[in-house]
Amino acid sequence: MVTAEVDIANQALQMLGEPVIATMTESSRDAEVCNQLYDQNRDWCLMVAPWDCITHRATLTRAGKVAIAGATAADPVVVTCTGHVFVANELVTIESVAGMTDLNDNIYRIYSYTSVAITLYDTDGTTANGTSFSAWTSGGYVYRYPGQNWSYIYDVPSTALRVLGVLDAEWGESDEYIWQKERTLLWCNVEYASVKYLKKETDPSLYESDLVELMASRLAWMVSMRIHSDRALRDSVERAYNNALARAKLVNAPGMTSGDAPERLWTEVW
């Protein structure tokens, strides 16, 4: 049973005819090479198929969301929002403010900022003049502006290696949900969106057997490039890795929905 990273490393080493290691950090050539390559190999293998063991769903949070604690009816408006992540020249939107409702649903450019406040300009470069605004009384949030082509921008879970799809508020899926992911952000037109994703799971005890086989065989192939000059052995572990990869993609291919009829695999003979 695989319970630790060293178990996968030892499966790889045994494929190469090498002795097992006690830990990933022991003072030996094989441990050092396995330790150098393990994380890269793990993350690559986790992403190649929609593994059941690492498929997760999560409700998304709109990007940059921070609560407003106050706003000045001044020229320019200064919004207090402790813990924000915004920087100068970034575009933001403001929603749900009570009292100073003039701020709501507009696009602003951040002129300057401190760790607890942002100074607002209009997008044309002039100050956001709030001298005629009603006084702020409570509430409100600042969000990153998603741009003209999208309605919302969300933060992707920090553990997500690969996004499989966007879900609605009830976690329903649809081919009509268009989205775009860039680094840690996801743009889409779904309000209250959730996401299905492959998690960067680091606990080997949760891996299914096909994933362990793929990780071990690919690690063996990568390690063989470092420690072996035997071309036949390297070719052998590469074939084992390619076979494991093919099985992984076949076993984890998307299944039919409940309404799909199975394809006929035979021909009627009259």
The 8 nearest C-alpha neighbors of each residue, nearest first, counted from 0:
[[1, 2, 204, 6, 3, 208, 203, 7],
 [0, 2, 204, 6, 3, 203, 7, 211],
 [1, 3, 204, 203, 0, 6, 4, 202],
 [4, 2, 5, 6, 203, 1, 204, 202],
 [3, 5, 6, 7, 203, 8, 2, 23],
 [4, 6, 8, 3, 7, 23, 22, 9],
 [7, 5, 9, 4, 8, 3, 1, 10],
 [8, 6, 10, 215, 9, 5, 4, 11],
 [9, 7, 5, 11, 6, 10, 12, 33],
 [10, 8, 12, 6, 19, 11, 7, 13],
 [11, 9, 7, 13, 8, 12, 215, 6],
 [10, 12, 219, 215, 8, 9, 14, 13],
 [11, 13, 9, 17, 15, 14, 10, 8],
 [14, 12, 16, 15, 10, 17, 11, 9],
 [15, 13, 11, 12, 16, 10, 219, 236],
 [16, 14, 12, 13, 17, 219, 11, 223],
 [15, 17, 13, 14, 12, 18, 11, 19],
 [16, 18, 12, 13, 15, 19, 14, 29],
 [19, 17, 20, 13, 16, 12, 9, 29],
 [20, 18, 9, 17, 12, 21, 13, 10],
 [19, 21, 22, 30, 9, 18, 23, 5],
 [20, 22, 19, 25, 23, 5, 30, 24],
 [23, 21, 24, 25, 20, 5, 30, 4],
 [22, 24, 30, 34, 5, 25, 33, 31],
 [25, 23, 22, 30, 26, 31, 34, 27],
 [24, 26, 22, 27, 23, 30, 21, 31],
 [25, 27, 24, 30, 28, 31, 29, 23],
 [28, 26, 30, 29, 25, 31, 20, 24],
 [27, 29, 31, 30, 32, 26, 226, 33],
 [30, 28, 32, 31, 27, 33, 20, 12],
 [31, 29, 33, 23, 27, 32, 28, 34],
 [30, 32, 34, 28, 29, 33, 27, 35],
 [31, 33, 35, 29, 34, 30, 28, 36],
 [34, 32, 30, 36, 35, 31, 37, 29],
 [33, 35, 31, 37, 32, 36, 23, 30],
 [36, 34, 32, 33, 37, 31, 38, 39],
 [35, 37, 33, 34, 39, 38, 40, 32],
 [36, 38, 40, 34, 39, 33, 35, 41],
 [39, 37, 41, 40, 36, 42, 35, 34],
 [40, 38, 42, 41, 37, 36, 43, 35],
 [39, 41, 37, 43, 38, 42, 36, 44],
 [40, 42, 38, 44, 43, 39, 37, 45],
 [43, 41, 45, 39, 44, 40, 38, 46],
 [44, 42, 40, 46, 45, 41, 39, 47],
 [45, 43, 41, 46, 42, 47, 214, 40],
 [44, 46, 42, 43, 47, 41, 48, 199],
 [47, 45, 44, 43, 48, 161, 42, 160],
 [46, 48, 44, 45, 43, 49, 248, 247],
 [49, 47, 50, 46, 248, 251, 247, 45],
 [50, 48, 251, 51, 54, 197, 47, 46],
 [49, 51, 52, 48, 53, 54, 251, 45],
 [52, 50, 54, 53, 49, 251, 207, 55],
 [51, 53, 50, 54, 206, 207, 205, 55],
 [52, 54, 198, 197, 51, 50, 55, 200],
 [55, 53, 197, 51, 196, 52, 50, 198],
 [56, 54, 196, 195, 53, 197, 198, 57],
 [57, 55, 195, 194, 196, 193, 58, 54],
 [58, 56, 193, 194, 59, 55, 195, 156],
 [57, 59, 193, 192, 194, 60, 56, 191],
 [60, 58, 193, 192, 153, 57, 154, 61],
 [61, 59, 153, 154, 62, 58, 64, 155],
 [62, 60, 153, 152, 64, 154, 63, 59],
 [63, 61, 153, 154, 64, 143, 152, 142],
 [62, 64, 142, 143, 65, 84, 61, 83],
 [65, 63, 142, 62, 141, 61, 140, 66],
 [64, 66, 141, 140, 83, 63, 80, 67],
 [67, 65, 140, 80, 139, 68, 141, 64],
 [66, 68, 80, 139, 140, 69, 79, 138],
 [69, 67, 79, 80, 66, 138, 137, 70],
 [68, 70, 79, 67, 78, 135, 71, 137],
 [69, 71, 78, 77, 135, 79, 72, 76],
 [72, 70, 73, 76, 77, 78, 69, 135],
 [73, 71, 129, 130, 132, 76, 134, 70],
 [72, 74, 130, 129, 76, 71, 75, 128],
 [75, 73, 128, 76, 129, 130, 127, 126],
 [74, 76, 127, 128, 126, 73, 119, 77],
 [77, 75, 73, 71, 74, 119, 129, 127],
 [76, 78, 118, 71, 70, 117, 119, 75],
 [79, 77, 70, 117, 116, 69, 80, 118],
 [78, 80, 116, 69, 68, 115, 67, 70],
 [81, 79, 67, 116, 115, 68, 66, 83],
 [80, 82, 115, 83, 79, 114, 116, 68],
 [81, 83, 115, 114, 80, 84, 65, 116],
 [82, 84, 81, 85, 65, 80, 114, 115],
 [85, 83, 63, 82, 86, 114, 65, 64],
 [84, 86, 83, 89, 87, 63, 112, 109],
 [87, 85, 89, 88, 112, 84, 109, 111],
 [86, 88, 109, 111, 110, 89, 112, 85],
 [89, 87, 109, 108, 110, 90, 86, 111],
 [88, 90, 109, 87, 108, 86, 91, 85],
 [89, 91, 108, 144, 107, 143, 109, 88],
 [92, 90, 143, 144, 107, 142, 106, 108],
 [91, 93, 106, 142, 144, 105, 141, 104],
 [92, 94, 141, 103, 104, 140, 102, 142],
 [93, 95, 103, 140, 139, 104, 96, 141],
 [96, 94, 139, 103, 97, 138, 140, 93],
 [95, 97, 139, 138, 100, 94, 103, 99],
 [98, 96, 137, 136, 100, 99, 138, 135],
 [97, 99, 135, 136, 100, 134, 133, 96],
 [100, 98, 135, 133, 134, 101, 97, 132],
 [99, 101, 102, 98, 103, 96, 97, 133],
 [102, 100, 99, 103, 132, 133, 129, 105],
 [103, 101, 100, 99, 105, 93, 104, 96],
 [102, 104, 94, 93, 100, 101, 105, 96],
 [105, 103, 94, 93, 92, 102, 106, 95],
 [106, 104, 103, 92, 102, 93, 107, 94],
 [105, 107, 92, 91, 90, 104, 122, 108],
 [108, 106, 121, 91, 90, 120, 122, 119],
 [107, 109, 90, 120, 88, 122, 89, 121],
 [108, 110, 88, 119, 87, 89, 111, 118],
 [111, 109, 87, 118, 119, 88, 120, 108],
 [112, 110, 87, 118, 109, 117, 113, 86],
 [111, 113, 117, 116, 118, 87, 86, 114],
 [112, 114, 116, 115, 117, 111, 118, 81],
 [113, 115, 116, 82, 81, 112, 83, 117],
 [114, 116, 81, 113, 80, 79, 82, 83],
 [117, 115, 79, 113, 80, 78, 112, 114],
 [118, 116, 112, 78, 77, 111, 119, 109],
 [119, 117, 77, 111, 110, 109, 112, 76],
 [120, 118, 109, 76, 127, 110, 108, 107],
 [121, 119, 126, 127, 108, 125, 107, 110],
 [120, 122, 107, 127, 123, 125, 124, 108],
 [121, 123, 124, 108, 107, 120, 106, 125],
 [124, 122, 121, 125, 120, 108, 126, 107],
 [125, 123, 122, 121, 120, 126, 108, 110],
 [126, 124, 121, 120, 123, 127, 122, 128],
 [127, 125, 120, 75, 128, 121, 74, 124],
 [128, 126, 120, 75, 121, 119, 76, 129],
 [127, 129, 74, 75, 126, 130, 73, 76],
 [130, 128, 72, 73, 132, 131, 74, 76],
 [129, 131, 73, 72, 132, 128, 74, 76],
 [132, 130, 129, 133, 72, 128, 73, 134],
 [133, 131, 129, 130, 72, 99, 134, 101],
 [132, 134, 99, 98, 135, 131, 72, 100],
 [133, 135, 99, 98, 136, 72, 132, 71],
 [136, 134, 99, 98, 70, 137, 97, 69],
 [135, 137, 98, 97, 134, 99, 138, 69],
 [138, 136, 97, 135, 96, 98, 139, 68],
 [139, 137, 96, 97, 67, 95, 68, 140],
 [138, 140, 96, 95, 67, 94, 66, 93],
 [139, 141, 66, 67, 94, 65, 93, 64],
 [140, 142, 93, 65, 64, 92, 66, 91],
 [143, 141, 64, 63, 92, 91, 62, 144],
 [142, 144, 91, 63, 62, 145, 92, 90],
 [143, 145, 91, 90, 92, 146, 142, 106],
 [146, 144, 152, 151, 149, 150, 143, 186],
 [147, 145, 148, 144, 149, 150, 151, 152],
 [146, 148, 149, 145, 150, 144, 151, 106],
 [149, 147, 146, 150, 145, 188, 187, 186],
 [150, 148, 188, 187, 147, 151, 145, 146],
 [149, 151, 188, 145, 187, 148, 152, 189],
 [152, 150, 145, 187, 149, 188, 186, 153],
 [151, 153, 186, 145, 62, 185, 61, 187],
 [154, 152, 61, 62, 185, 60, 184, 59],
 [153, 155, 62, 184, 60, 61, 183, 185],
 [154, 156, 183, 184, 157, 185, 153, 59],
 [157, 155, 158, 159, 154, 183, 59, 57],
 [156, 158, 159, 155, 183, 154, 160, 199],
 [157, 159, 199, 156, 198, 160, 200, 197],
 [160, 158, 198, 156, 157, 161, 197, 199],
 [161, 159, 199, 197, 198, 158, 46, 162],
 [160, 162, 197, 159, 196, 163, 46, 198],
 [161, 163, 196, 164, 195, 197, 159, 160],
 [164, 162, 196, 195, 161, 197, 165, 194],
 [165, 163, 195, 162, 194, 166, 196, 172],
 [164, 166, 194, 193, 195, 176, 192, 172],
 [167, 165, 170, 193, 172, 171, 194, 192],
 [166, 168, 192, 170, 171, 169, 193, 189],
 [167, 169, 191, 170, 192, 193, 166, 171],
 [168, 170, 171, 167, 166, 193, 192, 172],
 [171, 169, 166, 167, 168, 193, 172, 194],
 [170, 172, 166, 167, 169, 173, 168, 165],
 [173, 171, 166, 170, 167, 165, 174, 164],
 [172, 174, 175, 176, 171, 166, 165, 167],
 [173, 175, 176, 172, 177, 164, 165, 166],
 [174, 176, 173, 177, 172, 178, 165, 189],
 [177, 175, 174, 173, 178, 165, 189, 188],
 [178, 176, 175, 187, 188, 179, 174, 165],
 [179, 177, 187, 186, 176, 180, 185, 165],
 [178, 180, 186, 185, 187, 181, 177, 184],
 [181, 179, 185, 184, 186, 182, 178, 183],
 [180, 182, 184, 183, 185, 179, 186, 155],
 [181, 183, 184, 180, 185, 155, 154, 160],
 [184, 182, 155, 181, 154, 185, 157, 180],
 [185, 183, 154, 181, 155, 182, 153, 180],
 [184, 186, 180, 153, 179, 152, 155, 181],
 [185, 187, 152, 179, 178, 151, 180, 149],
 [188, 186, 178, 189, 151, 149, 177, 150],
 [187, 189, 150, 149, 151, 190, 177, 186],
 [190, 188, 192, 187, 191, 167, 176, 151],
 [189, 191, 192, 188, 151, 167, 168, 150],
 [192, 190, 168, 189, 167, 193, 59, 58],
 [193, 191, 167, 190, 189, 168, 166, 59],
 [194, 192, 58, 166, 59, 57, 167, 165],
 [193, 195, 165, 166, 57, 56, 164, 196],
 [196, 194, 56, 164, 163, 55, 162, 165],
 [195, 197, 162, 163, 55, 161, 54, 159],
 [198, 196, 54, 161, 53, 160, 159, 55],
 [197, 199, 159, 53, 200, 158, 160, 196],
 [198, 200, 158, 160, 159, 201, 197, 42],
 [199, 201, 198, 202, 53, 158, 203, 205],
 [200, 202, 203, 199, 41, 4, 205, 38],
 [201, 203, 204, 200, 205, 3, 206, 2],
 [204, 202, 205, 206, 2, 3, 201, 4],
 [203, 205, 2, 202, 206, 1, 3, 0],
 [206, 204, 203, 202, 52, 207, 200, 53],
 [207, 205, 203, 204, 52, 210, 211, 208],
 [206, 208, 210, 209, 52, 211, 205, 50],
 [207, 209, 211, 210, 212, 206, 213, 1],
 [210, 208, 212, 211, 207, 247, 213, 243],
 [209, 211, 213, 212, 208, 207, 214, 206],
 [212, 210, 208, 214, 213, 209, 215, 206],
 [213, 211, 209, 215, 210, 214, 216, 208],
 [212, 214, 210, 243, 216, 211, 215, 217],
 [215, 213, 211, 217, 212, 216, 218, 210],
 [214, 216, 11, 218, 212, 7, 213, 217],
 [217, 215, 240, 219, 213, 218, 214, 11],
 [216, 218, 220, 240, 214, 219, 215, 213],
 [217, 219, 221, 215, 220, 216, 11, 214],
 [220, 218, 11, 216, 222, 217, 221, 223],
 [219, 221, 217, 223, 218, 236, 237, 222],
 [220, 222, 218, 223, 224, 219, 217, 225],
 [221, 223, 219, 225, 224, 220, 218, 226],
 [224, 222, 227, 220, 225, 226, 221, 233],
 [223, 225, 222, 221, 226, 227, 220, 233],
 [226, 224, 222, 223, 227, 221, 32, 228],
 [225, 227, 223, 224, 222, 228, 29, 32],
 [228, 226, 223, 229, 224, 225, 233, 230],
 [227, 229, 230, 226, 224, 223, 233, 225],
 [230, 228, 232, 227, 231, 233, 223, 234],
 [229, 231, 233, 232, 228, 234, 227, 235],
 [232, 230, 234, 233, 229, 235, 236, 228],
 [233, 231, 235, 234, 229, 230, 236, 15],
 [232, 234, 230, 235, 236, 231, 223, 237],
 [233, 235, 237, 231, 232, 236, 230, 238],
 [236, 234, 232, 238, 233, 237, 231, 239],
 [237, 235, 239, 238, 220, 233, 234, 240],
 [236, 238, 240, 234, 239, 235, 220, 233],
 [239, 237, 241, 235, 240, 236, 242, 234],
 [240, 238, 236, 242, 237, 241, 243, 216],
 [239, 241, 216, 237, 243, 217, 238, 242],
 [242, 240, 244, 238, 243, 239, 245, 237],
 [243, 241, 245, 239, 244, 240, 238, 246],
 [244, 242, 240, 246, 213, 241, 245, 247],
 [245, 243, 241, 247, 242, 246, 213, 240],
 [244, 246, 242, 248, 247, 243, 241, 249],
 [247, 245, 249, 243, 244, 248, 250, 242],
 [246, 248, 244, 250, 245, 249, 251, 243],
 [247, 249, 251, 245, 246, 250, 252, 48],
 [250, 248, 246, 252, 247, 251, 245, 244],
 [251, 249, 247, 248, 252, 246, 209, 245],
 [250, 252, 248, 249, 247, 49, 48, 50],
 [251, 253, 249, 250, 248, 254, 49, 48],
 [254, 252, 251, 255, 49, 250, 249, 256],
 [255, 253, 252, 256, 251, 257, 250, 259],
 [256, 254, 259, 257, 253, 258, 261, 260],
 [255, 257, 258, 259, 254, 260, 253, 261],
 [256, 258, 259, 255, 260, 254, 261, 253],
 [259, 257, 256, 260, 255, 261, 254, 262],
 [260, 258, 256, 257, 255, 261, 262, 254],
 [259, 261, 262, 258, 255, 257, 256, 263],
 [262, 260, 263, 259, 255, 264, 258, 256],
 [261, 263, 264, 260, 259, 265, 255, 266],
 [264, 262, 265, 261, 266, 260, 267, 259],
 [263, 265, 262, 266, 261, 267, 260, 268],
 [264, 266, 263, 267, 262, 268, 261, 269],
 [267, 265, 268, 264, 263, 269, 262, 261],
 [268, 266, 269, 265, 263, 264, 262, 261],
 [267, 269, 266, 265, 264, 263, 262, 261],
 [268, 267, 266, 265, 263, 264, 262, 261]]
